[in-house]
Amino acid sequence: MNDNGLLELAAKAAGARPDEGQGEIGLYFGDDGVTFEVFEAGAWRYWNPLDDDGDALRLAVKLKLDINSYASTNEVSAVQHRQRGNYERCFERVEDDPYAATRRAIVRAAAEIGRPE
């Protein structure tokens, strides 16, 4: 899945609905693809938890994700515990940028939560 697909599913997991622009995150489908925006401090701004540490942290908190770092395997994971012991765990290998790996793990876990059943 490409990054826009991950972001779209992650935004849906966080409660966004296409073209509504209501709530905290809005999804807008334009000629160039999907634009993601968040309403903060009375204004809309671009939302991209793959690139922005703050957006990723707010997404992790909203979805109650646990973030883990594994020094022995040089990986990071994001996991969301669901009812009845089910959970979604997404691992990312840490290469040069541990922050980017953590953001991607968060977005991937959120995308799994937002994926239609």
Phi and psi in radians as a Rosetta constraint file:
Dihedral C 1 N 2 CA 2 C 2 CIRCULARHARMONIC -1.411 0.35
Dihedral N 2 CA 2 C 2 N 3 CIRCULARHARMONIC 3.010 0.35
Dihedral C 2 N 3 CA 3 C 3 CIRCULARHARMONIC -1.083 0.35
Dihedral N 3 CA 3 C 3 N 4 CIRCULARHARMONIC -0.696 0.35
Dihedral C 3 N 4 CA 4 C 4 CIRCULARHARMONIC -1.098 0.35
Dihedral N 4 CA 4 C 4 N 5 CIRCULARHARMONIC -0.660 0.35
Dihedral C 4 N 5 CA 5 C 5 CIRCULARHARMONIC -1.124 0.35
Dihedral N 5 CA 5 C 5 N 6 CIRCULARHARMONIC -0.735 0.35
Dihedral C 5 N 6 CA 6 C 6 CIRCULARHARMONIC -1.080 0.35
Dihedral N 6 CA 6 C 6 N 7 CIRCULARHARMONIC -0.796 0.35
Dihedral C 6 N 7 CA 7 C 7 CIRCULARHARMONIC -1.130 0.35
Dihedral N 7 CA 7 C 7 N 8 CIRCULARHARMONIC -0.672 0.35
Dihedral C 7 N 8 CA 8 C 8 CIRCULARHARMONIC -1.105 0.35
Dihedral N 8 CA 8 C 8 N 9 CIRCULARHARMONIC -0.809 0.35
Dihedral C 8 N 9 CA 9 C 9 CIRCULARHARMONIC -1.168 0.35
Dihedral N 9 CA 9 C 9 N 10 CIRCULARHARMONIC -0.664 0.35
Dihedral C 9 N 10 CA 10 C 10 CIRCULARHARMONIC -1.117 0.35
Dihedral N 10 CA 10 C 10 N 11 CIRCULARHARMONIC -0.747 0.35
Dihedral C 10 N 11 CA 11 C 11 CIRCULARHARMONIC -1.108 0.35
Dihedral N 11 CA 11 C 11 N 12 CIRCULARHARMONIC -0.703 0.35
Dihedral C 11 N 12 CA 12 C 12 CIRCULARHARMONIC -1.112 0.35
Dihedral N 12 CA 12 C 12 N 13 CIRCULARHARMONIC -0.683 0.35
Dihedral C 12 N 13 CA 13 C 13 CIRCULARHARMONIC -1.081 0.35
Dihedral N 13 CA 13 C 13 N 14 CIRCULARHARMONIC -0.566 0.35
Dihedral C 13 N 14 CA 14 C 14 CIRCULARHARMONIC -1.444 0.35
Dihedral N 14 CA 14 C 14 N 15 CIRCULARHARMONIC -0.020 0.35
Dihedral C 14 N 15 CA 15 C 15 CIRCULARHARMONIC 1.875 0.35
Dihedral N 15 CA 15 C 15 N 16 CIRCULARHARMONIC 0.037 0.35
Dihedral C 15 N 16 CA 16 C 16 CIRCULARHARMONIC -1.289 0.35
Dihedral N 16 CA 16 C 16 N 17 CIRCULARHARMONIC 2.588 0.35
Dihedral C 16 N 17 CA 17 C 17 CIRCULARHARMONIC -2.231 0.35
Dihedral N 17 CA 17 C 17 N 18 CIRCULARHARMONIC 2.451 0.35
Dihedral C 17 N 18 CA 18 C 18 CIRCULARHARMONIC -0.951 0.35
Dihedral N 18 CA 18 C 18 N 19 CIRCULARHARMONIC 2.314 0.35
Dihedral C 18 N 19 CA 19 C 19 CIRCULARHARMONIC 1.057 0.35
Dihedral N 19 CA 19 C 19 N 20 CIRCULARHARMONIC 0.117 0.35
Dihedral C 19 N 20 CA 20 C 20 CIRCULARHARMONIC -1.441 0.35
Dihedral N 20 CA 20 C 20 N 21 CIRCULARHARMONIC -0.699 0.35
Dihedral C 20 N 21 CA 21 C 21 CIRCULARHARMONIC 1.118 0.35
Dihedral N 21 CA 21 C 21 N 22 CIRCULARHARMONIC 0.365 0.35
Dihedral C 21 N 22 CA 22 C 22 CIRCULARHARMONIC -1.930 0.35
Dihedral N 22 CA 22 C 22 N 23 CIRCULARHARMONIC 2.669 0.35
Dihedral C 22 N 23 CA 23 C 23 CIRCULARHARMONIC 1.540 0.35
Dihedral N 23 CA 23 C 23 N 24 CIRCULARHARMONIC -2.715 0.35
Dihedral C 23 N 24 CA 24 C 24 CIRCULARHARMONIC -1.535 0.35
Dihedral N 24 CA 24 C 24 N 25 CIRCULARHARMONIC -0.548 0.35
Dihedral C 24 N 25 CA 25 C 25 CIRCULARHARMONIC -2.203 0.35
Dihedral N 25 CA 25 C 25 N 26 CIRCULARHARMONIC 2.330 0.35
Dihedral C 25 N 26 CA 26 C 26 CIRCULARHARMONIC -1.992 0.35
Dihedral N 26 CA 26 C 26 N 27 CIRCULARHARMONIC 2.497 0.35
Dihedral C 26 N 27 CA 27 C 27 CIRCULARHARMONIC -1.951 0.35
Dihedral N 27 CA 27 C 27 N 28 CIRCULARHARMONIC 2.266 0.35
Dihedral C 27 N 28 CA 28 C 28 CIRCULARHARMONIC -2.217 0.35
Dihedral N 28 CA 28 C 28 N 29 CIRCULARHARMONIC 2.201 0.35
Dihedral C 28 N 29 CA 29 C 29 CIRCULARHARMONIC -1.762 0.35
Dihedral N 29 CA 29 C 29 N 30 CIRCULARHARMONIC 1.917 0.35
Dihedral C 29 N 30 CA 30 C 30 CIRCULARHARMONIC -1.966 0.35
Dihedral N 30 CA 30 C 30 N 31 CIRCULARHARMONIC -3.070 0.35
Dihedral C 30 N 31 CA 31 C 31 CIRCULARHARMONIC -1.081 0.35
Dihedral N 31 CA 31 C 31 N 32 CIRCULARHARMONIC -0.520 0.35
Dihedral C 31 N 32 CA 32 C 32 CIRCULARHARMONIC -1.631 0.35
Dihedral N 32 CA 32 C 32 N 33 CIRCULARHARMONIC 0.172 0.35
Dihedral C 32 N 33 CA 33 C 33 CIRCULARHARMONIC 2.037 0.35
Dihedral N 33 CA 33 C 33 N 34 CIRCULARHARMONIC -2.598 0.35
Dihedral C 33 N 34 CA 34 C 34 CIRCULARHARMONIC -1.731 0.35
Dihedral N 34 CA 34 C 34 N 35 CIRCULARHARMONIC 2.327 0.35
Dihedral C 34 N 35 CA 35 C 35 CIRCULARHARMONIC -1.921 0.35
Dihedral N 35 CA 35 C 35 N 36 CIRCULARHARMONIC 2.320 0.35
Dihedral C 35 N 36 CA 36 C 36 CIRCULARHARMONIC -1.949 0.35
Dihedral N 36 CA 36 C 36 N 37 CIRCULARHARMONIC 2.236 0.35
Dihedral C 36 N 37 CA 37 C 37 CIRCULARHARMONIC -2.329 0.35
Dihedral N 37 CA 37 C 37 N 38 CIRCULARHARMONIC 2.677 0.35
Dihedral C 37 N 38 CA 38 C 38 CIRCULARHARMONIC -2.206 0.35
Dihedral N 38 CA 38 C 38 N 39 CIRCULARHARMONIC 2.504 0.35
Dihedral C 38 N 39 CA 39 C 39 CIRCULARHARMONIC -1.647 0.35
Dihedral N 39 CA 39 C 39 N 40 CIRCULARHARMONIC 2.010 0.35
Dihedral C 39 N 40 CA 40 C 40 CIRCULARHARMONIC -2.435 0.35
Dihedral N 40 CA 40 C 40 N 41 CIRCULARHARMONIC 2.457 0.35
Dihedral C 40 N 41 CA 41 C 41 CIRCULARHARMONIC 0.875 0.35
Dihedral N 41 CA 41 C 41 N 42 CIRCULARHARMONIC 0.712 0.35
Dihedral C 41 N 42 CA 42 C 42 CIRCULARHARMONIC 1.352 0.35
Dihedral N 42 CA 42 C 42 N 43 CIRCULARHARMONIC 0.201 0.35
Dihedral C 42 N 43 CA 43 C 43 CIRCULARHARMONIC -2.555 0.35
Dihedral N 43 CA 43 C 43 N 44 CIRCULARHARMONIC 2.724 0.35
Dihedral C 43 N 44 CA 44 C 44 CIRCULARHARMONIC -1.558 0.35
Dihedral N 44 CA 44 C 44 N 45 CIRCULARHARMONIC 2.468 0.35
Dihedral C 44 N 45 CA 45 C 45 CIRCULARHARMONIC -2.459 0.35
Dihedral N 45 CA 45 C 45 N 46 CIRCULARHARMONIC 2.773 0.35
Dihedral C 45 N 46 CA 46 C 46 CIRCULARHARMONIC -1.076 0.35
Dihedral N 46 CA 46 C 46 N 47 CIRCULARHARMONIC 2.513 0.35
Dihedral C 46 N 47 CA 47 C 47 CIRCULARHARMONIC -2.105 0.35
Dihedral N 47 CA 47 C 47 N 48 CIRCULARHARMONIC 2.149 0.35
Dihedral C 47 N 48 CA 48 C 48 CIRCULARHARMONIC -2.675 0.35
Dihedral N 48 CA 48 C 48 N 49 CIRCULARHARMONIC 1.567 0.35
Dihedral C 48 N 49 CA 49 C 49 CIRCULARHARMONIC -1.196 0.35
Dihedral N 49 CA 49 C 49 N 50 CIRCULARHARMONIC -0.146 0.35
Dihedral C 49 N 50 CA 50 C 50 CIRCULARHARMONIC -1.315 0.35
Dihedral N 50 CA 50 C 50 N 51 CIRCULARHARMONIC -0.440 0.35
Dihedral C 50 N 51 CA 51 C 51 CIRCULARHARMONIC -1.962 0.35
Dihedral N 51 CA 51 C 51 N 52 CIRCULARHARMONIC -0.369 0.35
Dihedral C 51 N 52 CA 52 C 52 CIRCULARHARMONIC -1.997 0.35
Dihedral N 52 CA 52 C 52 N 53 CIRCULARHARMONIC 2.073 0.35
Dihedral C 52 N 53 CA 53 C 53 CIRCULARHARMONIC -1.020 0.35
Dihedral N 53 CA 53 C 53 N 54 CIRCULARHARMONIC -0.739 0.35
Dihedral C 53 N 54 CA 54 C 54 CIRCULARHARMONIC -1.123 0.35
Dihedral N 54 CA 54 C 54 N 55 CIRCULARHARMONIC -0.755 0.35
Dihedral C 54 N 55 CA 55 C 55 CIRCULARHARMONIC -1.087 0.35
Dihedral N 55 CA 55 C 55 N 56 CIRCULARHARMONIC -0.714 0.35
Dihedral C 55 N 56 CA 56 C 56 CIRCULARHARMONIC -1.138 0.35
Dihedral N 56 CA 56 C 56 N 57 CIRCULARHARMONIC -0.745 0.35
Dihedral C 56 N 57 CA 57 C 57 CIRCULARHARMONIC -1.143 0.35
Dihedral N 57 CA 57 C 57 N 58 CIRCULARHARMONIC -0.760 0.35
Dihedral C 57 N 58 CA 58 C 58 CIRCULARHARMONIC -1.094 0.35
Dihedral N 58 CA 58 C 58 N 59 CIRCULARHARMONIC -0.665 0.35
Dihedral C 58 N 59 CA 59 C 59 CIRCULARHARMONIC -1.114 0.35
Dihedral N 59 CA 59 C 59 N 60 CIRCULARHARMONIC -0.780 0.35
Dihedral C 59 N 60 CA 60 C 60 CIRCULARHARMONIC -1.076 0.35
Dihedral N 60 CA 60 C 60 N 61 CIRCULARHARMONIC -0.734 0.35
Dihedral C 60 N 61 CA 61 C 61 CIRCULARHARMONIC -1.182 0.35
Dihedral N 61 CA 61 C 61 N 62 CIRCULARHARMONIC -0.788 0.35
Dihedral C 61 N 62 CA 62 C 62 CIRCULARHARMONIC -1.029 0.35
Dihedral N 62 CA 62 C 62 N 63 CIRCULARHARMONIC -0.691 0.35
Dihedral C 62 N 63 CA 63 C 63 CIRCULARHARMONIC -1.621 0.35
Dihedral N 63 CA 63 C 63 N 64 CIRCULARHARMONIC 0.056 0.35
Dihedral C 63 N 64 CA 64 C 64 CIRCULARHARMONIC 1.000 0.35
Dihedral N 64 CA 64 C 64 N 65 CIRCULARHARMONIC 0.844 0.35
Dihedral C 64 N 65 CA 65 C 65 CIRCULARHARMONIC -1.476 0.35
Dihedral N 65 CA 65 C 65 N 66 CIRCULARHARMONIC 2.491 0.35
Dihedral C 65 N 66 CA 66 C 66 CIRCULARHARMONIC -1.666 0.35
Dihedral N 66 CA 66 C 66 N 67 CIRCULARHARMONIC 2.282 0.35
Dihedral C 66 N 67 CA 67 C 67 CIRCULARHARMONIC -1.906 0.35
Dihedral N 67 CA 67 C 67 N 68 CIRCULARHARMONIC 2.248 0.35
Dihedral C 67 N 68 CA 68 C 68 CIRCULARHARMONIC -2.253 0.35
Dihedral N 68 CA 68 C 68 N 69 CIRCULARHARMONIC 2.525 0.35
Dihedral C 68 N 69 CA 69 C 69 CIRCULARHARMONIC -2.095 0.35
Dihedral N 69 CA 69 C 69 N 70 CIRCULARHARMONIC 2.345 0.35
Dihedral C 69 N 70 CA 70 C 70 CIRCULARHARMONIC -2.085 0.35
Dihedral N 70 CA 70 C 70 N 71 CIRCULARHARMONIC 1.760 0.35
Dihedral C 70 N 71 CA 71 C 71 CIRCULARHARMONIC -1.131 0.35
Dihedral N 71 CA 71 C 71 N 72 CIRCULARHARMONIC -0.595 0.35
Dihedral C 71 N 72 CA 72 C 72 CIRCULARHARMONIC -1.157 0.35
Dihedral N 72 CA 72 C 72 N 73 CIRCULARHARMONIC -0.536 0.35
Dihedral C 72 N 73 CA 73 C 73 CIRCULARHARMONIC -1.963 0.35
Dihedral N 73 CA 73 C 73 N 74 CIRCULARHARMONIC 0.003 0.35
Dihedral C 73 N 74 CA 74 C 74 CIRCULARHARMONIC 0.972 0.35
Dihedral N 74 CA 74 C 74 N 75 CIRCULARHARMONIC 0.825 0.35
Dihedral C 74 N 75 CA 75 C 75 CIRCULARHARMONIC -2.268 0.35
Dihedral N 75 CA 75 C 75 N 76 CIRCULARHARMONIC 2.833 0.35
Dihedral C 75 N 76 CA 76 C 76 CIRCULARHARMONIC -2.268 0.35
Dihedral N 76 CA 76 C 76 N 77 CIRCULARHARMONIC 2.609 0.35
Dihedral C 76 N 77 CA 77 C 77 CIRCULARHARMONIC -2.375 0.35
Dihedral N 77 CA 77 C 77 N 78 CIRCULARHARMONIC 2.711 0.35
Dihedral C 77 N 78 CA 78 C 78 CIRCULARHARMONIC -2.207 0.35
Dihedral N 78 CA 78 C 78 N 79 CIRCULARHARMONIC 2.342 0.35
Dihedral C 78 N 79 CA 79 C 79 CIRCULARHARMONIC -2.413 0.35
Dihedral N 79 CA 79 C 79 N 80 CIRCULARHARMONIC 2.462 0.35
Dihedral C 79 N 80 CA 80 C 80 CIRCULARHARMONIC -2.129 0.35
Dihedral N 80 CA 80 C 80 N 81 CIRCULARHARMONIC 2.056 0.35
Dihedral C 80 N 81 CA 81 C 81 CIRCULARHARMONIC -1.409 0.35
Dihedral N 81 CA 81 C 81 N 82 CIRCULARHARMONIC 2.238 0.35
Dihedral C 81 N 82 CA 82 C 82 CIRCULARHARMONIC -1.851 0.35
Dihedral N 82 CA 82 C 82 N 83 CIRCULARHARMONIC 3.120 0.35
Dihedral C 82 N 83 CA 83 C 83 CIRCULARHARMONIC -1.112 0.35
Dihedral N 83 CA 83 C 83 N 84 CIRCULARHARMONIC 2.706 0.35
Dihedral C 83 N 84 CA 84 C 84 CIRCULARHARMONIC 1.040 0.35
Dihedral N 84 CA 84 C 84 N 85 CIRCULARHARMONIC 0.526 0.35
Dihedral C 84 N 85 CA 85 C 85 CIRCULARHARMONIC 1.400 0.35
Dihedral N 85 CA 85 C 85 N 86 CIRCULARHARMONIC -0.021 0.35
Dihedral C 85 N 86 CA 86 C 86 CIRCULARHARMONIC -1.348 0.35
Dihedral N 86 CA 86 C 86 N 87 CIRCULARHARMONIC 2.606 0.35
Dihedral C 86 N 87 CA 87 C 87 CIRCULARHARMONIC -2.704 0.35
Dihedral N 87 CA 87 C 87 N 88 CIRCULARHARMONIC 2.786 0.35
Dihedral C 87 N 88 CA 88 C 88 CIRCULARHARMONIC -1.952 0.35
Dihedral N 88 CA 88 C 88 N 89 CIRCULARHARMONIC 2.114 0.35
Dihedral C 88 N 89 CA 89 C 89 CIRCULARHARMONIC -2.145 0.35
Dihedral N 89 CA 89 C 89 N 90 CIRCULARHARMONIC 2.221 0.35
Dihedral C 89 N 90 CA 90 C 90 CIRCULARHARMONIC -2.129 0.35
Dihedral N 90 CA 90 C 90 N 91 CIRCULARHARMONIC 2.142 0.35
Dihedral C 90 N 91 CA 91 C 91 CIRCULARHARMONIC -1.740 0.35
Dihedral N 91 CA 91 C 91 N 92 CIRCULARHARMONIC 2.524 0.35
Dihedral C 91 N 92 CA 92 C 92 CIRCULARHARMONIC -2.320 0.35
Dihedral N 92 CA 92 C 92 N 93 CIRCULARHARMONIC 2.349 0.35
Dihedral C 92 N 93 CA 93 C 93 CIRCULARHARMONIC -1.323 0.35
Dihedral N 93 CA 93 C 93 N 94 CIRCULARHARMONIC 2.326 0.35
Dihedral C 93 N 94 CA 94 C 94 CIRCULARHARMONIC -1.532 0.35
Dihedral N 94 CA 94 C 94 N 95 CIRCULARHARMONIC 2.027 0.35
Dihedral C 94 N 95 CA 95 C 95 CIRCULARHARMONIC -1.738 0.35
Dihedral N 95 CA 95 C 95 N 96 CIRCULARHARMONIC -1.803 0.35
Dihedral C 95 N 96 CA 96 C 96 CIRCULARHARMONIC -1.576 0.35
Dihedral N 96 CA 96 C 96 N 97 CIRCULARHARMONIC -0.434 0.35
Dihedral C 96 N 97 CA 97 C 97 CIRCULARHARMONIC -2.229 0.35
Dihedral N 97 CA 97 C 97 N 98 CIRCULARHARMONIC 1.729 0.35
Dihedral C 97 N 98 CA 98 C 98 CIRCULARHARMONIC -1.138 0.35
Dihedral N 98 CA 98 C 98 N 99 CIRCULARHARMONIC -0.463 0.35
Dihedral C 98 N 99 CA 99 C 99 CIRCULARHARMONIC -1.207 0.35
Dihedral N 99 CA 99 C 99 N 100 CIRCULARHARMONIC -0.753 0.35
Dihedral C 99 N 100 CA 100 C 100 CIRCULARHARMONIC -1.113 0.35
Dihedral N 100 CA 100 C 100 N 101 CIRCULARHARMONIC -0.706 0.35
Dihedral C 100 N 101 CA 101 C 101 CIRCULARHARMONIC -1.114 0.35
Dihedral N 101 CA 101 C 101 N 102 CIRCULARHARMONIC -0.706 0.35
Dihedral C 101 N 102 CA 102 C 102 CIRCULARHARMONIC -1.160 0.35
Dihedral N 102 CA 102 C 102 N 103 CIRCULARHARMONIC -0.778 0.35
Dihedral C 102 N 103 CA 103 C 103 CIRCULARHARMONIC -1.047 0.35
Dihedral N 103 CA 103 C 103 N 104 CIRCULARHARMONIC -0.760 0.35
Dihedral C 103 N 104 CA 104 C 104 CIRCULARHARMONIC -1.137 0.35
Dihedral N 104 CA 104 C 104 N 105 CIRCULARHARMONIC -0.698 0.35
Dihedral C 104 N 105 CA 105 C 105 CIRCULARHARMONIC -1.074 0.35
Dihedral N 105 CA 105 C 105 N 106 CIRCULARHARMONIC -0.720 0.35
Dihedral C 105 N 106 CA 106 C 106 CIRCULARHARMONIC -1.098 0.35
Dihedral N 106 CA 106 C 106 N 107 CIRCULARHARMONIC -0.831 0.35
Dihedral C 106 N 107 CA 107 C 107 CIRCULARHARMONIC -1.147 0.35
Dihedral N 107 CA 107 C 107 N 108 CIRCULARHARMONIC -0.695 0.35
Dihedral C 107 N 108 CA 108 C 108 CIRCULARHARMONIC -1.119 0.35
Dihedral N 108 CA 108 C 108 N 109 CIRCULARHARMONIC -0.742 0.35
Dihedral C 108 N 109 CA 109 C 109 CIRCULARHARMONIC -1.119 0.35
Dihedral N 109 CA 109 C 109 N 110 CIRCULARHARMONIC -0.733 0.35
Dihedral C 109 N 110 CA 110 C 110 CIRCULARHARMONIC -1.109 0.35
Dihedral N 110 CA 110 C 110 N 111 CIRCULARHARMONIC -0.691 0.35
Dihedral C 110 N 111 CA 111 C 111 CIRCULARHARMONIC -1.100 0.35
Dihedral N 111 CA 111 C 111 N 112 CIRCULARHARMONIC -0.656 0.35
Dihedral C 111 N 112 CA 112 C 112 CIRCULARHARMONIC -1.122 0.35
Dihedral N 112 CA 112 C 112 N 113 CIRCULARHARMONIC -0.654 0.35
Dihedral C 112 N 113 CA 113 C 113 CIRCULARHARMONIC -1.194 0.35
Dihedral N 113 CA 113 C 113 N 114 CIRCULARHARMONIC -0.656 0.35
Dihedral C 113 N 114 CA 114 C 114 CIRCULARHARMONIC -1.440 0.35
Dihedral N 114 CA 114 C 114 N 115 CIRCULARHARMONIC -0.150 0.35
Dihedral C 114 N 115 CA 115 C 115 CIRCULARHARMONIC -1.148 0.35
Dihedral N 115 CA 115 C 115 N 116 CIRCULARHARMONIC 2.351 0.35
Dihedral C 115 N 116 CA 116 C 116 CIRCULARHARMONIC -1.067 0.35
Dihedral N 116 CA 116 C 116 N 117 CIRCULARHARMONIC 2.530 0.35
